């Protein structure tokens, strides 16, 4: 698993696995892992089985229908009977204190937040496009983790590869939601801006008293690095998604 644990912030911890897959052709799960994007379900399930083999046999996998909301689900009361939990629940974040449960978020330009409090042994993950970022899903994730005993001074967070301001052009209707985030928004023309949602999320987390040194922001732009990562914008509406994951061991 070390190969896919790309976040240095978790490297010193021996009780958590966290990382992001790619679509590199020489890797065993190089294709999409998303069920609900129009690809053949049989193909995606085969890809998921390949991915599962890199974890202990008794591990369970959880993902929900992502809808660009700020809904975070605590799954500790869930009975996970299948290897990959299949659910019609609509949500964009998950928290747990259970060991052996892999929390999954699928992205192709949007941001994934992977969070861990090593003291309370709580993990969480969330999906943040511009809508989720505007709704401050980062705050909702931290608040849900706090209900399980996590403390902001202990939480470590990785922000996944995502589309960066170099490639993410937006119009006035979207830009007006982020005008107070000067570091993340650059006007490039009349009624045209470029936005970096990872910067917005970092600032939102710091507003919650998450220490800056406890936040790792990936420098990878999924649009620039489209050979390695799915990019909805670069590929003009691709169906593929790469997987961001975190699990307690």
C-alpha positions in Angstrom: 0.0 0.0 0.0 2.9 2.4 0.5 2.9 3.0 -3.3 -0.5 4.7 -3.1 -0.1 6.4 0.3 0.9 9.7 -1.3 0.2 11.9 1.8 3.3 12.6 3.9 1.2 13.9 6.8 0.0 10.3 7.6 3.4 8.6 7.1 4.5 8.7 10.7 1.2 7.1 11.9 1.0 3.3 12.1 -2.8 3.0 12.5 -4.1 4.6 9.3 -4.0 3.9 5.5 -4.8 6.8 3.2 -4.2 7.6 -0.4 -5.5 8.2 -3.9 -5.5 5.9 -6.9 -4.5 7.0 -10.4 -5.3 5.9 -14.0 -1.8 5.0 -14.9 -1.9 2.2 -17.5 0.7 0.0 -15.6 -1.3 -0.1 -12.4 -3.8 -2.9 -11.7 -6.8 -0.6 -11.0 -6.0 2.0 -13.5 -9.6 2.5 -14.6 -12.6 4.0 -13.1 -13.9 2.8 -9.7 -17.2 4.7 -9.9 -20.4 2.8 -10.3 -22.9 5.6 -11.1 -21.2 7.4 -14.0 -22.6 5.5 -17.0 -19.9 2.8 -17.4 -20.7 -0.9 -17.4 -21.3 -2.0 -13.8 -19.6 -5.3 -14.4 -16.4 -3.5 -15.5 -16.4 -1.3 -12.5 -17.0 -4.1 -10.1 -14.1 -6.0 -11.6 -11.9 -2.9 -11.1 -13.1 -2.7 -7.5 -12.2 -6.4 -6.8 -8.7 -5.7 -8.1 -8.4 -2.7 -5.7 -9.8 -4.7 -2.7 -7.0 -7.3 -3.0 -4.6 -4.7 -1.7 -6.3 -4.7 1.7 -6.8 -7.5 4.3 -9.6 -9.9 3.5 -11.9 -8.8 6.3 -11.9 -5.1 5.3 -15.1 -3.4 4.2 -15.5 -0.5 1.7 -18.0 2.3 1.9 -19.0 4.9 -0.6 -22.3 6.7 -1.1 -24.0 8.5 -4.0 -22.2 11.9 -4.2 -24.5 14.8 -4.9 -22.4 17.9 -4.2 -24.1 18.4 -0.8 -22.8 19.0 2.7 -24.2 15.8 4.1 -21.8 13.8 6.3 -22.8 10.2 7.4 -21.6 8.5 10.6 -21.5 4.8 9.6 -20.7 3.4 13.0 -24.2 2.1 13.4 -24.2 0.5 9.9 -24.2 -3.2 9.4 -21.6 -3.7 6.7 -22.5 -7.2 5.3 -21.1 -6.8 1.8 -17.4 -6.4 0.8 -18.2 -3.1 -0.8 -21.2 -1.5 0.9 -23.9 -0.7 -1.8 -26.3 2.0 -0.8 -28.7 4.4 -2.3 -27.9 6.9 0.4 -27.0 10.3 -0.9 -24.1 12.0 0.9 -20.7 13.6 0.4 -18.9 12.6 3.5 -18.3 9.7 5.9 -16.9 9.3 9.4 -16.1 6.3 11.5 -14.1 5.0 14.5 -14.3 1.4 13.2 -11.1 -0.4 12.2 -11.0 -2.2 8.9 -13.5 0.1 7.2 -12.2 1.9 4.0 -14.0 5.2 3.5 -14.1 6.1 -0.2 -14.7 9.3 -2.2 -14.6 9.3 -6.0 -13.3 12.4 -7.9 -12.3 13.7 -11.3 -11.3 17.4 -10.6 -13.2 17.8 -7.3 -11.4 17.8 -4.0 -11.3 15.0 -1.4 -10.6 15.8 2.2 -9.0 12.9 4.2 -9.0 13.5 8.0 -7.7 11.6 11.0 -7.4 12.3 14.7 -4.9 9.7 16.0 -5.8 10.4 19.6 -9.6 9.6 19.4 -8.9 7.2 16.5 -11.5 8.9 14.3 -11.3 9.2 10.5 -13.4 11.1 8.0 -13.5 11.8 4.3 -15.5 14.3 2.2 -16.1 15.3 -1.4 -15.8 19.1 -2.2 -16.5 20.6 -5.6 -17.3 24.3 -5.7 -20.8 23.6 -4.4 -19.7 21.6 -1.4 -16.9 24.1 -0.7 -19.4 27.0 -0.8 -21.5 25.0 1.7 -18.4 24.6 3.9 -18.4 20.8 3.9 -15.0 20.9 5.5 -16.7 22.4 8.6 -19.4 19.8 8.6 -16.8 17.0 8.4 -14.9 18.4 11.4 -18.0 18.9 13.4 -19.1 15.3 12.8 -15.7 14.0 13.8 -15.8 16.2 17.0 -19.1 14.4 18.0 -17.1 11.2 18.0 -14.4 12.7 20.3 -12.0 14.3 17.8 -10.3 17.5 18.7 -9.2 20.2 16.2 -5.7 20.4 17.7 -5.2 16.7 16.9 -6.7 16.4 13.5 -4.5 15.9 10.5 -5.9 16.4 7.0 -4.8 15.7 3.5 -6.4 17.5 0.5 -6.3 15.3 -2.6 -5.2 16.1 -6.2 -7.8 18.4 -7.7 -8.2 20.9 -10.5 -6.2 24.0 -9.7 -6.5 27.7 -10.5 -4.3 27.2 -13.6 -7.1 25.3 -15.3 -10.3 26.0 -13.4 -12.1 28.8 -15.1 -15.4 29.9 -13.7 -18.0 32.5 -14.4 -19.4 35.3 -12.3 -22.3 33.2 -10.9 -19.8 30.8 -9.2 -17.1 33.4 -8.5 -19.4 35.6 -6.5 -19.5 32.9 -3.8 -15.7 33.1 -3.2 -14.9 36.8 -3.5 -13.7 36.9 0.1 -11.1 34.2 -0.6 -8.6 36.5 -2.3 -5.8 33.9 -2.2 -7.9 31.4 -4.1 -9.6 33.5 -6.8 -8.0 35.4 -9.7 -9.9 37.5 -12.2 -8.7 36.7 -15.7 -11.1 38.7 -17.9 -14.5 40.3 -18.0 -16.7 38.1 -15.9 -14.1 35.4 -15.9 -12.1 34.1 -12.9 -9.9 31.1 -12.0 -10.5 29.3 -8.7 -8.5 26.9 -6.5 -10.9 25.1 -4.2 -8.1 23.4 -2.3 -7.0 26.8 -1.0 -10.5 27.7 0.0 -10.9 24.5 1.9 -7.5 25.0 3.6 -8.6 28.4 4.8 -11.9 27.1 6.0 -10.1 24.4 8.0 -7.8 27.0 9.5 -10.8 29.1 10.5 -11.8 26.0 12.6 -8.5 26.1 14.4 -7.0 23.2 12.5 -3.2 23.9 12.6 -1.7 24.9 9.2 1.1 22.4 9.7 -1.6 19.6 10.1 -3.0 20.3 6.6 -1.3 18.8 3.6 -2.4 20.2 0.2 -1.6 18.2 -2.9 0.1 20.3 -5.6 -1.2 18.0 -8.3 -3.7 19.6 -10.8 -5.9 16.8 -12.2 -6.4 18.8 -15.4 -2.6 19.3 -16.0 -1.9 15.7 -15.0 -4.7 14.2 -17.0 -2.5 11.3 -18.1 -2.4 10.2 -14.4 -5.8 11.4 -13.1 -9.3 11.6 -14.4 -10.4 15.2 -15.2 -14.0 15.9 -15.9 -13.2 19.3 -17.4 -10.1 18.4 -19.4 -11.8 15.3 -20.8 -15.1 17.2 -21.5 -17.3 15.2 -19.2 -15.4 11.9 -18.6 -17.1 9.0 -16.9 -14.0 7.9 -15.0 -13.3 8.7 -11.4 -10.2 7.9 -9.3 -10.6 6.8 -5.6 -9.5 8.6 -2.5 -9.5 6.4 0.6 -8.8 6.3 4.3 -9.0 3.5 6.8 -8.1 2.6 10.4 -6.0 -0.5 10.8 
